[in-house]
Amino acid sequence: MWHLIPLAQAGHSLEWMAGWFVTTVAARVFMVAVYDGSGGAVGTAIVTHAMINLADAYTPTLDSALFMGTLAGLAVCAATATATALRARHEPREDVIARRAGPTDPP
């Protein structure tokens, strides 16, 4: 939240700041999903963060509230899809759980 004052001083509108906030939260969810999906390799989160920063630095229309809102929507979709796909990949299936449990002993 401490970013709001510098963003306002830079001349960004409230709409732009809302889009920026949603985008940064979605980016964090995406980075955590990539980190978890890699088995905890910190380098994946570092590279993902660097790619996001690089894309921001070289996006000429980043100051547009419409662009930021569109980016926020895309970021939420990407983060949700990635987190969902990785979670589904790691959820144990019933047959695997049964195999791990071994034969059941009669009471």
Buried (B, 14 or more C-beta within 10 A) or exposed (E): EEEEEEBEEEEBBEEBBBBBBBBBBBBBBBBBBBBBBBEEEEEBBEEBBEEBEEEEEEEEEBEBBEBBBBBBBEBBEBBBEBBEEBEEEEEEEEEEEEEEEEEEEEE
